[in-house]
């Protein structure tokens, strides 16, 4: 299987060899595929047990959210399993998975995070409409965030949401913004203490003790080198102006 079906992708400056059970994931990752002859940093293999795990996890999530359990295909569940394993390995390279929407303007990244259904995608779409060609969607759902010395970088990945909005680029991350709904648009800085619990809630936390320590070290570097804001947003046309100006004072 390895010889017939394996392929390699490059995300967050790391080459990952994927040995899947199904063909679907190769098309899912098509924009990130690189030459098989490149030396890979780590390898991900999926099994039937991995697929079953993802299905059970989806069932539990639907019960928690009181929503109908969708009939996910094995091939789709494999994409979730692969990214879960990638997220674990990436911690070894000072990189973690964050749940949010990253848009870049003039090469600088802004990450919006919020509870599901708040309107992250709607808000970043307003940025695209306002800034035009100056704005590029990096990842609309699950970007990777890496740290190196005093630099924080957001990376595009194939796992970019149900609408598949994003591209294969990396940008320096200037700010992380908690998005909330409000009757008028306003933005204020928030402290590291206020954003800390949000980062923990919205990112992938490993269960292994050693990797958990590593993850917390990475988060600490992000806290020291990013700016943090809370945006109250009504999703009207001036929302991106208020947000952008507030994060660039």
Order of alpha helices (4+ residues) and beta strands (2+ residues): alpha-beta-beta-alpha-beta-beta-alpha-alpha-beta-beta-beta-alpha-beta-beta-beta-beta-beta-alpha-alpha-beta-alpha
